[in-house]
């Protein structure tokens, strides 16, 4: 079945690029690819793929520079950064490159495909509804940013994942374990304190008064509820 979804693979390891490309083509995706950062920008801007798989370490331009540059030139589709496991994911968060999400290497091909399927299902296929609005806030998930009363506010990748999950489950009570599973994944050793810390930061960005939240409410002993 032809999905008509185009994916750009930007990866300098030829073996890995071949494996990912081969698998995605078998899954029915249209694939374009390059192995260096210098060609990456023209490829992304010229081909306008729905999803970009972008390696962090590239010859020529770094993945972070490629990401920032195409965002500045108006590219708003999904960019998934591929990083070596040793690299601290929060390092990607710390700079506002405009990464939509990330996957750590070495990754399981099935996990990568499932992640892409998820993006296609929720975002690519629902382009008109990808921007969520609540109160005076607009959430733009692909560029992990908010527009609050006309002001642009950056979200980290993890804050973006948390908010996206709440917006898909409005007015439902979400327990902490489920939320941690969605945000950090299966083999994560993250604790609830880390989650609560991210919630506090997210509240500061979306709430007029973070101490008495209107949207992101605590449900004692269970977890949270996003109330609209």
PyMOL commands that place a pseudoatom at each C-alpha (Angstrom):
pseudoatom trace, name=CA, resn=UNK, resi=1, chain=A, elem=C, hetatm=0, pos=[0.000, 0.000, 0.000]
pseudoatom trace, name=CA, resn=UNK, resi=2, chain=A, elem=C, hetatm=0, pos=[1.472, 3.355, -1.048]
pseudoatom trace, name=CA, resn=UNK, resi=3, chain=A, elem=C, hetatm=0, pos=[1.436, 5.747, 1.860]
pseudoatom trace, name=CA, resn=UNK, resi=4, chain=A, elem=C, hetatm=0, pos=[2.496, 8.769, -0.221]
pseudoatom trace, name=CA, resn=UNK, resi=5, chain=A, elem=C, hetatm=0, pos=[4.511, 9.901, 2.763]
pseudoatom trace, name=CA, resn=UNK, resi=6, chain=A, elem=C, hetatm=0, pos=[7.990, 11.136, 1.923]
pseudoatom trace, name=CA, resn=UNK, resi=7, chain=A, elem=C, hetatm=0, pos=[10.871, 10.622, 4.346]
pseudoatom trace, name=CA, resn=UNK, resi=8, chain=A, elem=C, hetatm=0, pos=[14.341, 12.172, 4.057]
pseudoatom trace, name=CA, resn=UNK, resi=9, chain=A, elem=C, hetatm=0, pos=[17.188, 10.168, 5.623]
pseudoatom trace, name=CA, resn=UNK, resi=10, chain=A, elem=C, hetatm=0, pos=[20.274, 12.234, 6.394]
pseudoatom trace, name=CA, resn=UNK, resi=11, chain=A, elem=C, hetatm=0, pos=[22.906, 9.865, 7.758]
pseudoatom trace, name=CA, resn=UNK, resi=12, chain=A, elem=C, hetatm=0, pos=[26.617, 9.508, 6.923]
pseudoatom trace, name=CA, resn=UNK, resi=13, chain=A, elem=C, hetatm=0, pos=[26.896, 5.831, 7.929]
pseudoatom trace, name=CA, resn=UNK, resi=14, chain=A, elem=C, hetatm=0, pos=[26.186, 4.195, 4.565]
pseudoatom trace, name=CA, resn=UNK, resi=15, chain=A, elem=C, hetatm=0, pos=[25.259, 0.806, 6.015]
pseudoatom trace, name=CA, resn=UNK, resi=16, chain=A, elem=C, hetatm=0, pos=[22.761, 2.299, 8.446]
pseudoatom trace, name=CA, resn=UNK, resi=17, chain=A, elem=C, hetatm=0, pos=[21.333, 4.606, 5.784]
pseudoatom trace, name=CA, resn=UNK, resi=18, chain=A, elem=C, hetatm=0, pos=[20.881, 1.653, 3.427]
pseudoatom trace, name=CA, resn=UNK, resi=19, chain=A, elem=C, hetatm=0, pos=[19.159, -0.432, 6.119]
pseudoatom trace, name=CA, resn=UNK, resi=20, chain=A, elem=C, hetatm=0, pos=[16.772, 2.353, 7.153]
pseudoatom trace, name=CA, resn=UNK, resi=21, chain=A, elem=C, hetatm=0, pos=[16.049, 3.330, 3.551]
pseudoatom trace, name=CA, resn=UNK, resi=22, chain=A, elem=C, hetatm=0, pos=[15.428, -0.294, 2.515]
pseudoatom trace, name=CA, resn=UNK, resi=23, chain=A, elem=C, hetatm=0, pos=[13.091, -0.918, 5.439]
pseudoatom trace, name=CA, resn=UNK, resi=24, chain=A, elem=C, hetatm=0, pos=[11.095, 2.300, 4.952]
pseudoatom trace, name=CA, resn=UNK, resi=25, chain=A, elem=C, hetatm=0, pos=[10.700, 1.653, 1.221]
pseudoatom trace, name=CA, resn=UNK, resi=26, chain=A, elem=C, hetatm=0, pos=[9.418, -1.847, 2.064]
pseudoatom trace, name=CA, resn=UNK, resi=27, chain=A, elem=C, hetatm=0, pos=[6.908, -0.185, 4.383]
pseudoatom trace, name=CA, resn=UNK, resi=28, chain=A, elem=C, hetatm=0, pos=[5.681, 1.860, 1.400]
pseudoatom trace, name=CA, resn=UNK, resi=29, chain=A, elem=C, hetatm=0, pos=[7.317, 5.211, 2.088]
pseudoatom trace, name=CA, resn=UNK, resi=30, chain=A, elem=C, hetatm=0, pos=[8.974, 7.409, -0.533]
pseudoatom trace, name=CA, resn=UNK, resi=31, chain=A, elem=C, hetatm=0, pos=[12.606, 7.867, 0.529]
pseudoatom trace, name=CA, resn=UNK, resi=32, chain=A, elem=C, hetatm=0, pos=[15.149, 10.555, -0.371]
pseudoatom trace, name=CA, resn=UNK, resi=33, chain=A, elem=C, hetatm=0, pos=[18.599, 10.557, 1.192]
pseudoatom trace, name=CA, resn=UNK, resi=34, chain=A, elem=C, hetatm=0, pos=[22.003, 12.127, 1.566]
pseudoatom trace, name=CA, resn=UNK, resi=35, chain=A, elem=C, hetatm=0, pos=[25.105, 11.447, 3.648]
pseudoatom trace, name=CA, resn=UNK, resi=36, chain=A, elem=C, hetatm=0, pos=[26.293, 14.928, 4.512]
pseudoatom trace, name=CA, resn=UNK, resi=37, chain=A, elem=C, hetatm=0, pos=[25.125, 18.125, 6.162]
pseudoatom trace, name=CA, resn=UNK, resi=38, chain=A, elem=C, hetatm=0, pos=[26.056, 20.384, 3.254]
pseudoatom trace, name=CA, resn=UNK, resi=39, chain=A, elem=C, hetatm=0, pos=[23.572, 18.735, 0.874]
pseudoatom trace, name=CA, resn=UNK, resi=40, chain=A, elem=C, hetatm=0, pos=[20.948, 18.199, 3.559]
pseudoatom trace, name=CA, resn=UNK, resi=41, chain=A, elem=C, hetatm=0, pos=[19.396, 21.675, 3.527]
pseudoatom trace, name=CA, resn=UNK, resi=42, chain=A, elem=C, hetatm=0, pos=[18.842, 21.827, -0.232]
pseudoatom trace, name=CA, resn=UNK, resi=43, chain=A, elem=C, hetatm=0, pos=[17.449, 18.275, -0.133]
pseudoatom trace, name=CA, resn=UNK, resi=44, chain=A, elem=C, hetatm=0, pos=[14.975, 19.108, 2.656]
pseudoatom trace, name=CA, resn=UNK, resi=45, chain=A, elem=C, hetatm=0, pos=[13.893, 22.460, 1.199]
pseudoatom trace, name=CA, resn=UNK, resi=46, chain=A, elem=C, hetatm=0, pos=[13.698, 21.080, -2.353]
pseudoatom trace, name=CA, resn=UNK, resi=47, chain=A, elem=C, hetatm=0, pos=[11.933, 17.777, -1.617]
pseudoatom trace, name=CA, resn=UNK, resi=48, chain=A, elem=C, hetatm=0, pos=[9.734, 19.026, 1.280]
pseudoatom trace, name=CA, resn=UNK, resi=49, chain=A, elem=C, hetatm=0, pos=[9.554, 15.601, 2.977]
pseudoatom trace, name=CA, resn=UNK, resi=50, chain=A, elem=C, hetatm=0, pos=[6.840, 14.912, 5.556]
pseudoatom trace, name=CA, resn=UNK, resi=51, chain=A, elem=C, hetatm=0, pos=[9.429, 13.554, 7.995]
pseudoatom trace, name=CA, resn=UNK, resi=52, chain=A, elem=C, hetatm=0, pos=[13.189, 14.110, 8.217]
pseudoatom trace, name=CA, resn=UNK, resi=53, chain=A, elem=C, hetatm=0, pos=[15.455, 11.589, 9.962]
pseudoatom trace, name=CA, resn=UNK, resi=54, chain=A, elem=C, hetatm=0, pos=[18.492, 13.699, 10.718]
pseudoatom trace, name=CA, resn=UNK, resi=55, chain=A, elem=C, hetatm=0, pos=[21.769, 12.466, 12.180]
pseudoatom trace, name=CA, resn=UNK, resi=56, chain=A, elem=C, hetatm=0, pos=[23.237, 14.649, 14.922]
pseudoatom trace, name=CA, resn=UNK, resi=57, chain=A, elem=C, hetatm=0, pos=[26.866, 14.157, 13.825]
pseudoatom trace, name=CA, resn=UNK, resi=58, chain=A, elem=C, hetatm=0, pos=[27.386, 14.803, 10.107]
pseudoatom trace, name=CA, resn=UNK, resi=59, chain=A, elem=C, hetatm=0, pos=[30.286, 15.717, 7.857]
pseudoatom trace, name=CA, resn=UNK, resi=60, chain=A, elem=C, hetatm=0, pos=[29.895, 19.274, 6.599]
pseudoatom trace, name=CA, resn=UNK, resi=61, chain=A, elem=C, hetatm=0, pos=[27.173, 20.955, 8.622]
pseudoatom trace, name=CA, resn=UNK, resi=62, chain=A, elem=C, hetatm=0, pos=[26.105, 19.517, 11.982]
pseudoatom trace, name=CA, resn=UNK, resi=63, chain=A, elem=C, hetatm=0, pos=[22.578, 18.141, 12.232]
pseudoatom trace, name=CA, resn=UNK, resi=64, chain=A, elem=C, hetatm=0, pos=[21.702, 20.893, 14.692]
pseudoatom trace, name=CA, resn=UNK, resi=65, chain=A, elem=C, hetatm=0, pos=[22.740, 23.590, 12.182]
pseudoatom trace, name=CA, resn=UNK, resi=66, chain=A, elem=C, hetatm=0, pos=[20.814, 21.908, 9.363]
pseudoatom trace, name=CA, resn=UNK, resi=67, chain=A, elem=C, hetatm=0, pos=[17.741, 21.784, 11.591]
pseudoatom trace, name=CA, resn=UNK, resi=68, chain=A, elem=C, hetatm=0, pos=[17.988, 25.399, 12.683]
pseudoatom trace, name=CA, resn=UNK, resi=69, chain=A, elem=C, hetatm=0, pos=[18.617, 26.641, 9.130]
pseudoatom trace, name=CA, resn=UNK, resi=70, chain=A, elem=C, hetatm=0, pos=[15.666, 24.850, 7.511]
pseudoatom trace, name=CA, resn=UNK, resi=71, chain=A, elem=C, hetatm=0, pos=[13.380, 26.000, 10.328]
pseudoatom trace, name=CA, resn=UNK, resi=72, chain=A, elem=C, hetatm=0, pos=[14.478, 29.591, 9.724]
pseudoatom trace, name=CA, resn=UNK, resi=73, chain=A, elem=C, hetatm=0, pos=[13.640, 29.109, 6.045]
pseudoatom trace, name=CA, resn=UNK, resi=74, chain=A, elem=C, hetatm=0, pos=[10.088, 28.066, 6.921]
pseudoatom trace, name=CA, resn=UNK, resi=75, chain=A, elem=C, hetatm=0, pos=[10.259, 24.248, 6.970]
pseudoatom trace, name=CA, resn=UNK, resi=76, chain=A, elem=C, hetatm=0, pos=[7.626, 23.180, 9.524]
pseudoatom trace, name=CA, resn=UNK, resi=77, chain=A, elem=C, hetatm=0, pos=[7.371, 19.418, 9.001]
pseudoatom trace, name=CA, resn=UNK, resi=78, chain=A, elem=C, hetatm=0, pos=[8.617, 16.767, 11.429]
pseudoatom trace, name=CA, resn=UNK, resi=79, chain=A, elem=C, hetatm=0, pos=[12.356, 16.505, 12.107]
pseudoatom trace, name=CA, resn=UNK, resi=80, chain=A, elem=C, hetatm=0, pos=[13.487, 13.476, 14.127]
pseudoatom trace, name=CA, resn=UNK, resi=81, chain=A, elem=C, hetatm=0, pos=[17.078, 13.754, 15.333]
pseudoatom trace, name=CA, resn=UNK, resi=82, chain=A, elem=C, hetatm=0, pos=[19.103, 10.529, 15.467]
pseudoatom trace, name=CA, resn=UNK, resi=83, chain=A, elem=C, hetatm=0, pos=[21.669, 10.705, 18.273]
pseudoatom trace, name=CA, resn=UNK, resi=84, chain=A, elem=C, hetatm=0, pos=[24.332, 8.382, 19.667]
pseudoatom trace, name=CA, resn=UNK, resi=85, chain=A, elem=C, hetatm=0, pos=[23.238, 6.925, 22.992]
pseudoatom trace, name=CA, resn=UNK, resi=86, chain=A, elem=C, hetatm=0, pos=[26.153, 8.544, 24.807]
pseudoatom trace, name=CA, resn=UNK, resi=87, chain=A, elem=C, hetatm=0, pos=[24.884, 11.985, 23.954]
pseudoatom trace, name=CA, resn=UNK, resi=88, chain=A, elem=C, hetatm=0, pos=[22.705, 13.605, 26.532]
pseudoatom trace, name=CA, resn=UNK, resi=89, chain=A, elem=C, hetatm=0, pos=[19.233, 14.089, 25.099]
pseudoatom trace, name=CA, resn=UNK, resi=90, chain=A, elem=C, hetatm=0, pos=[18.738, 17.167, 27.261]
pseudoatom trace, name=CA, resn=UNK, resi=91, chain=A, elem=C, hetatm=0, pos=[21.603, 18.722, 25.311]
pseudoatom trace, name=CA, resn=UNK, resi=92, chain=A, elem=C, hetatm=0, pos=[19.281, 18.703, 22.310]
pseudoatom trace, name=CA, resn=UNK, resi=93, chain=A, elem=C, hetatm=0, pos=[16.550, 20.223, 24.477]
pseudoatom trace, name=CA, resn=UNK, resi=94, chain=A, elem=C, hetatm=0, pos=[18.845, 22.952, 25.694]
pseudoatom trace, name=CA, resn=UNK, resi=95, chain=A, elem=C, hetatm=0, pos=[19.270, 24.521, 22.279]
pseudoatom trace, name=CA, resn=UNK, resi=96, chain=A, elem=C, hetatm=0, pos=[16.212, 25.509, 20.348]
pseudoatom trace, name=CA, resn=UNK, resi=97, chain=A, elem=C, hetatm=0, pos=[17.034, 23.772, 17.107]
pseudoatom trace, name=CA, resn=UNK, resi=98, chain=A, elem=C, hetatm=0, pos=[13.425, 23.040, 16.294]
pseudoatom trace, name=CA, resn=UNK, resi=99, chain=A, elem=C, hetatm=0, pos=[13.754, 19.244, 16.589]
pseudoatom trace, name=CA, resn=UNK, resi=100, chain=A, elem=C, hetatm=0, pos=[10.316, 17.574, 16.702]
pseudoatom trace, name=CA, resn=UNK, resi=101, chain=A, elem=C, hetatm=0, pos=[11.533, 14.385, 18.361]
pseudoatom trace, name=CA, resn=UNK, resi=102, chain=A, elem=C, hetatm=0, pos=[14.568, 12.154, 18.683]
pseudoatom trace, name=CA, resn=UNK, resi=103, chain=A, elem=C, hetatm=0, pos=[15.632, 8.525, 18.562]
pseudoatom trace, name=CA, resn=UNK, resi=104, chain=A, elem=C, hetatm=0, pos=[18.835, 7.200, 20.151]
pseudoatom trace, name=CA, resn=UNK, resi=105, chain=A, elem=C, hetatm=0, pos=[21.272, 4.899, 18.345]
pseudoatom trace, name=CA, resn=UNK, resi=106, chain=A, elem=C, hetatm=0, pos=[21.604, 2.029, 18.117]
pseudoatom trace, name=CA, resn=UNK, resi=107, chain=A, elem=C, hetatm=0, pos=[17.861, 1.797, 17.548]
pseudoatom trace, name=CA, resn=UNK, resi=108, chain=A, elem=C, hetatm=0, pos=[15.654, -1.164, 16.842]
pseudoatom trace, name=CA, resn=UNK, resi=109, chain=A, elem=C, hetatm=0, pos=[14.240, -0.866, 13.315]
pseudoatom trace, name=CA, resn=UNK, resi=110, chain=A, elem=C, hetatm=0, pos=[10.768, -1.939, 14.456]
pseudoatom trace, name=CA, resn=UNK, resi=111, chain=A, elem=C, hetatm=0, pos=[10.781, 0.807, 17.090]
pseudoatom trace, name=CA, resn=UNK, resi=112, chain=A, elem=C, hetatm=0, pos=[11.778, 3.397, 14.466]
pseudoatom trace, name=CA, resn=UNK, resi=113, chain=A, elem=C, hetatm=0, pos=[9.037, 2.232, 12.085]
pseudoatom trace, name=CA, resn=UNK, resi=114, chain=A, elem=C, hetatm=0, pos=[6.450, 2.310, 14.895]
pseudoatom trace, name=CA, resn=UNK, resi=115, chain=A, elem=C, hetatm=0, pos=[7.521, 5.841, 15.814]
pseudoatom trace, name=CA, resn=UNK, resi=116, chain=A, elem=C, hetatm=0, pos=[7.175, 6.984, 12.194]
pseudoatom trace, name=CA, resn=UNK, resi=117, chain=A, elem=C, hetatm=0, pos=[3.796, 5.238, 11.843]
pseudoatom trace, name=CA, resn=UNK, resi=118, chain=A, elem=C, hetatm=0, pos=[2.672, 7.109, 14.939]
pseudoatom trace, name=CA, resn=UNK, resi=119, chain=A, elem=C, hetatm=0, pos=[3.799, 10.453, 13.529]
pseudoatom trace, name=CA, resn=UNK, resi=120, chain=A, elem=C, hetatm=0, pos=[2.083, 9.736, 10.214]
pseudoatom trace, name=CA, resn=UNK, resi=121, chain=A, elem=C, hetatm=0, pos=[-1.132, 8.707, 11.939]
pseudoatom trace, name=CA, resn=UNK, resi=122, chain=A, elem=C, hetatm=0, pos=[-1.352, 11.675, 14.280]
pseudoatom trace, name=CA, resn=UNK, resi=123, chain=A, elem=C, hetatm=0, pos=[0.359, 14.520, 12.525]
pseudoatom trace, name=CA, resn=UNK, resi=124, chain=A, elem=C, hetatm=0, pos=[0.996, 14.053, 8.811]
pseudoatom trace, name=CA, resn=UNK, resi=125, chain=A, elem=C, hetatm=0, pos=[-2.500, 12.760, 8.108]
pseudoatom trace, name=CA, resn=UNK, resi=126, chain=A, elem=C, hetatm=0, pos=[-4.181, 15.426, 10.221]
pseudoatom trace, name=CA, resn=UNK, resi=127, chain=A, elem=C, hetatm=0, pos=[-2.372, 18.498, 8.985]
pseudoatom trace, name=CA, resn=UNK, resi=128, chain=A, elem=C, hetatm=0, pos=[-5.360, 20.751, 9.483]
pseudoatom trace, name=CA, resn=UNK, resi=129, chain=A, elem=C, hetatm=0, pos=[-5.829, 19.742, 13.089]
pseudoatom trace, name=CA, resn=UNK, resi=130, chain=A, elem=C, hetatm=0, pos=[-2.209, 19.447, 14.184]
pseudoatom trace, name=CA, resn=UNK, resi=131, chain=A, elem=C, hetatm=0, pos=[-2.307, 22.884, 15.827]
pseudoatom trace, name=CA, resn=UNK, resi=132, chain=A, elem=C, hetatm=0, pos=[-4.230, 22.699, 19.099]
pseudoatom trace, name=CA, resn=UNK, resi=133, chain=A, elem=C, hetatm=0, pos=[-5.781, 25.765, 20.693]
pseudoatom trace, name=CA, resn=UNK, resi=134, chain=A, elem=C, hetatm=0, pos=[-6.780, 26.279, 24.314]
pseudoatom trace, name=CA, resn=UNK, resi=135, chain=A, elem=C, hetatm=0, pos=[-7.435, 29.646, 25.936]
pseudoatom trace, name=CA, resn=UNK, resi=136, chain=A, elem=C, hetatm=0, pos=[-5.127, 32.177, 24.291]
pseudoatom trace, name=CA, resn=UNK, resi=137, chain=A, elem=C, hetatm=0, pos=[-2.562, 29.467, 23.458]
pseudoatom trace, name=CA, resn=UNK, resi=138, chain=A, elem=C, hetatm=0, pos=[-1.739, 27.681, 20.198]
pseudoatom trace, name=CA, resn=UNK, resi=139, chain=A, elem=C, hetatm=0, pos=[0.410, 24.541, 20.329]
pseudoatom trace, name=CA, resn=UNK, resi=140, chain=A, elem=C, hetatm=0, pos=[2.557, 23.808, 17.239]
pseudoatom trace, name=CA, resn=UNK, resi=141, chain=A, elem=C, hetatm=0, pos=[3.844, 20.249, 17.875]
pseudoatom trace, name=CA, resn=UNK, resi=142, chain=A, elem=C, hetatm=0, pos=[6.207, 19.895, 14.899]
pseudoatom trace, name=CA, resn=UNK, resi=143, chain=A, elem=C, hetatm=0, pos=[8.277, 22.915, 15.922]
pseudoatom trace, name=CA, resn=UNK, resi=144, chain=A, elem=C, hetatm=0, pos=[7.625, 22.236, 19.651]
pseudoatom trace, name=CA, resn=UNK, resi=145, chain=A, elem=C, hetatm=0, pos=[6.502, 25.760, 20.345]
pseudoatom trace, name=CA, resn=UNK, resi=146, chain=A, elem=C, hetatm=0, pos=[3.550, 27.662, 21.773]
pseudoatom trace, name=CA, resn=UNK, resi=147, chain=A, elem=C, hetatm=0, pos=[2.005, 30.947, 20.769]
pseudoatom trace, name=CA, resn=UNK, resi=148, chain=A, elem=C, hetatm=0, pos=[0.641, 32.523, 23.925]
pseudoatom trace, name=CA, resn=UNK, resi=149, chain=A, elem=C, hetatm=0, pos=[-1.125, 35.849, 23.414]
pseudoatom trace, name=CA, resn=UNK, resi=150, chain=A, elem=C, hetatm=0, pos=[0.980, 36.324, 20.295]
pseudoatom trace, name=CA, resn=UNK, resi=151, chain=A, elem=C, hetatm=0, pos=[4.304, 35.497, 22.037]
pseudoatom trace, name=CA, resn=UNK, resi=152, chain=A, elem=C, hetatm=0, pos=[6.324, 32.491, 20.866]
pseudoatom trace, name=CA, resn=UNK, resi=153, chain=A, elem=C, hetatm=0, pos=[7.401, 30.140, 23.664]
pseudoatom trace, name=CA, resn=UNK, resi=154, chain=A, elem=C, hetatm=0, pos=[9.815, 27.248, 23.043]
pseudoatom trace, name=CA, resn=UNK, resi=155, chain=A, elem=C, hetatm=0, pos=[9.108, 23.822, 24.515]
pseudoatom trace, name=CA, resn=UNK, resi=156, chain=A, elem=C, hetatm=0, pos=[11.746, 21.156, 25.087]
pseudoatom trace, name=CA, resn=UNK, resi=157, chain=A, elem=C, hetatm=0, pos=[11.204, 17.854, 23.278]
pseudoatom trace, name=CA, resn=UNK, resi=158, chain=A, elem=C, hetatm=0, pos=[10.009, 16.203, 26.493]
pseudoatom trace, name=CA, resn=UNK, resi=159, chain=A, elem=C, hetatm=0, pos=[7.642, 19.060, 27.379]
pseudoatom trace, name=CA, resn=UNK, resi=160, chain=A, elem=C, hetatm=0, pos=[6.290, 18.809, 23.839]
pseudoatom trace, name=CA, resn=UNK, resi=161, chain=A, elem=C, hetatm=0, pos=[5.686, 15.056, 24.212]
pseudoatom trace, name=CA, resn=UNK, resi=162, chain=A, elem=C, hetatm=0, pos=[3.932, 15.573, 27.552]
pseudoatom trace, name=CA, resn=UNK, resi=163, chain=A, elem=C, hetatm=0, pos=[1.663, 18.341, 26.241]
pseudoatom trace, name=CA, resn=UNK, resi=164, chain=A, elem=C, hetatm=0, pos=[0.866, 16.400, 23.058]
pseudoatom trace, name=CA, resn=UNK, resi=165, chain=A, elem=C, hetatm=0, pos=[-0.231, 13.413, 25.132]
pseudoatom trace, name=CA, resn=UNK, resi=166, chain=A, elem=C, hetatm=0, pos=[-2.442, 15.558, 27.356]
pseudoatom trace, name=CA, resn=UNK, resi=167, chain=A, elem=C, hetatm=0, pos=[-4.026, 17.239, 24.332]
pseudoatom trace, name=CA, resn=UNK, resi=168, chain=A, elem=C, hetatm=0, pos=[-4.917, 13.813, 22.925]
pseudoatom trace, name=CA, resn=UNK, resi=169, chain=A, elem=C, hetatm=0, pos=[-6.476, 12.896, 26.288]
pseudoatom trace, name=CA, resn=UNK, resi=170, chain=A, elem=C, hetatm=0, pos=[-8.284, 16.067, 27.322]
pseudoatom trace, name=CA, resn=UNK, resi=171, chain=A, elem=C, hetatm=0, pos=[-10.258, 15.862, 30.594]
pseudoatom trace, name=CA, resn=UNK, resi=172, chain=A, elem=C, hetatm=0, pos=[-9.044, 12.299, 31.260]
pseudoatom trace, name=CA, resn=UNK, resi=173, chain=A, elem=C, hetatm=0, pos=[-7.155, 11.373, 34.412]
pseudoatom trace, name=CA, resn=UNK, resi=174, chain=A, elem=C, hetatm=0, pos=[-3.668, 10.210, 33.353]
pseudoatom trace, name=CA, resn=UNK, resi=175, chain=A, elem=C, hetatm=0, pos=[-1.629, 8.243, 35.860]
pseudoatom trace, name=CA, resn=UNK, resi=176, chain=A, elem=C, hetatm=0, pos=[2.052, 8.987, 36.245]
pseudoatom trace, name=CA, resn=UNK, resi=177, chain=A, elem=C, hetatm=0, pos=[3.234, 5.555, 35.077]
pseudoatom trace, name=CA, resn=UNK, resi=178, chain=A, elem=C, hetatm=0, pos=[1.330, 5.801, 31.787]
pseudoatom trace, name=CA, resn=UNK, resi=179, chain=A, elem=C, hetatm=0, pos=[2.656, 9.289, 31.190]
pseudoatom trace, name=CA, resn=UNK, resi=180, chain=A, elem=C, hetatm=0, pos=[6.252, 8.238, 31.894]
pseudoatom trace, name=CA, resn=UNK, resi=181, chain=A, elem=C, hetatm=0, pos=[5.891, 5.266, 29.546]
pseudoatom trace, name=CA, resn=UNK, resi=182, chain=A, elem=C, hetatm=0, pos=[4.667, 7.507, 26.721]
pseudoatom trace, name=CA, resn=UNK, resi=183, chain=A, elem=C, hetatm=0, pos=[7.239, 10.241, 27.254]
pseudoatom trace, name=CA, resn=UNK, resi=184, chain=A, elem=C, hetatm=0, pos=[10.406, 8.310, 28.136]
pseudoatom trace, name=CA, resn=UNK, resi=185, chain=A, elem=C, hetatm=0, pos=[9.652, 4.869, 26.700]
pseudoatom trace, name=CA, resn=UNK, resi=186, chain=A, elem=C, hetatm=0, pos=[9.824, 1.300, 27.913]
pseudoatom trace, name=CA, resn=UNK, resi=187, chain=A, elem=C, hetatm=0, pos=[13.330, 0.808, 29.256]
pseudoatom trace, name=CA, resn=UNK, resi=188, chain=A, elem=C, hetatm=0, pos=[13.575, 4.119, 31.004]
pseudoatom trace, name=CA, resn=UNK, resi=189, chain=A, elem=C, hetatm=0, pos=[14.725, 4.372, 34.600]
pseudoatom trace, name=CA, resn=UNK, resi=190, chain=A, elem=C, hetatm=0, pos=[13.188, 7.799, 35.072]
pseudoatom trace, name=CA, resn=UNK, resi=191, chain=A, elem=C, hetatm=0, pos=[11.474, 8.441, 38.400]
pseudoatom trace, name=CA, resn=UNK, resi=192, chain=A, elem=C, hetatm=0, pos=[8.268, 10.296, 39.200]
pseudoatom trace, name=CA, resn=UNK, resi=193, chain=A, elem=C, hetatm=0, pos=[10.199, 13.250, 40.589]
pseudoatom trace, name=CA, resn=UNK, resi=194, chain=A, elem=C, hetatm=0, pos=[11.712, 13.879, 37.146]
pseudoatom trace, name=CA, resn=UNK, resi=195, chain=A, elem=C, hetatm=0, pos=[8.231, 13.804, 35.623]
pseudoatom trace, name=CA, resn=UNK, resi=196, chain=A, elem=C, hetatm=0, pos=[6.881, 16.199, 38.243]
pseudoatom trace, name=CA, resn=UNK, resi=197, chain=A, elem=C, hetatm=0, pos=[9.766, 18.572, 37.540]
pseudoatom trace, name=CA, resn=UNK, resi=198, chain=A, elem=C, hetatm=0, pos=[8.867, 18.631, 33.828]
pseudoatom trace, name=CA, resn=UNK, resi=199, chain=A, elem=C, hetatm=0, pos=[5.219, 19.254, 34.720]
pseudoatom trace, name=CA, resn=UNK, resi=200, chain=A, elem=C, hetatm=0, pos=[6.244, 22.238, 36.874]
pseudoatom trace, name=CA, resn=UNK, resi=201, chain=A, elem=C, hetatm=0, pos=[8.257, 23.688, 33.956]
pseudoatom trace, name=CA, resn=UNK, resi=202, chain=A, elem=C, hetatm=0, pos=[5.422, 23.110, 31.511]
pseudoatom trace, name=CA, resn=UNK, resi=203, chain=A, elem=C, hetatm=0, pos=[2.964, 24.838, 33.852]
pseudoatom trace, name=CA, resn=UNK, resi=204, chain=A, elem=C, hetatm=0, pos=[5.207, 27.911, 33.955]
pseudoatom trace, name=CA, resn=UNK, resi=205, chain=A, elem=C, hetatm=0, pos=[4.889, 28.114, 30.165]
pseudoatom trace, name=CA, resn=UNK, resi=206, chain=A, elem=C, hetatm=0, pos=[1.155, 27.537, 29.772]
pseudoatom trace, name=CA, resn=UNK, resi=207, chain=A, elem=C, hetatm=0, pos=[-0.506, 28.709, 32.993]
pseudoatom trace, name=CA, resn=UNK, resi=208, chain=A, elem=C, hetatm=0, pos=[-1.243, 32.323, 33.927]
pseudoatom trace, name=CA, resn=UNK, resi=209, chain=A, elem=C, hetatm=0, pos=[-0.817, 31.263, 37.555]
pseudoatom trace, name=CA, resn=UNK, resi=210, chain=A, elem=C, hetatm=0, pos=[1.253, 28.030, 37.775]
pseudoatom trace, name=CA, resn=UNK, resi=211, chain=A, elem=C, hetatm=0, pos=[0.501, 27.649, 41.520]
pseudoatom trace, name=CA, resn=UNK, resi=212, chain=A, elem=C, hetatm=0, pos=[-3.234, 27.311, 40.846]
pseudoatom trace, name=CA, resn=UNK, resi=213, chain=A, elem=C, hetatm=0, pos=[-3.245, 25.699, 37.395]
pseudoatom trace, name=CA, resn=UNK, resi=214, chain=A, elem=C, hetatm=0, pos=[-6.285, 26.066, 35.194]
pseudoatom trace, name=CA, resn=UNK, resi=215, chain=A, elem=C, hetatm=0, pos=[-5.295, 23.488, 32.543]
pseudoatom trace, name=CA, resn=UNK, resi=216, chain=A, elem=C, hetatm=0, pos=[-2.724, 21.062, 33.918]
pseudoatom trace, name=CA, resn=UNK, resi=217, chain=A, elem=C, hetatm=0, pos=[-4.280, 19.916, 37.175]
pseudoatom trace, name=CA, resn=UNK, resi=218, chain=A, elem=C, hetatm=0, pos=[-2.899, 17.449, 39.721]
pseudoatom trace, name=CA, resn=UNK, resi=219, chain=A, elem=C, hetatm=0, pos=[-5.057, 14.470, 40.666]
pseudoatom trace, name=CA, resn=UNK, resi=220, chain=A, elem=C, hetatm=0, pos=[-3.826, 13.527, 44.124]
pseudoatom trace, name=CA, resn=UNK, resi=221, chain=A, elem=C, hetatm=0, pos=[-2.341, 10.057, 44.454]
pseudoatom trace, name=CA, resn=UNK, resi=222, chain=A, elem=C, hetatm=0, pos=[-2.909, 9.252, 40.767]
pseudoatom trace, name=CA, resn=UNK, resi=223, chain=A, elem=C, hetatm=0, pos=[-1.398, 11.719, 38.340]
pseudoatom trace, name=CA, resn=UNK, resi=224, chain=A, elem=C, hetatm=0, pos=[-2.689, 14.586, 36.230]
pseudoatom trace, name=CA, resn=UNK, resi=225, chain=A, elem=C, hetatm=0, pos=[-5.620, 15.798, 34.184]
pseudoatom trace, name=CA, resn=UNK, resi=226, chain=A, elem=C, hetatm=0, pos=[-5.598, 18.368, 31.376]
pseudoatom trace, name=CA, resn=UNK, resi=227, chain=A, elem=C, hetatm=0, pos=[-8.795, 20.353, 31.730]
pseudoatom trace, name=CA, resn=UNK, resi=228, chain=A, elem=C, hetatm=0, pos=[-10.253, 22.457, 28.930]
for i in range(1, 228): cmd.bond("trace and resi %d" % i, "trace and resi %d" % (i + 1))
show_as sticks, trace
zoom trace
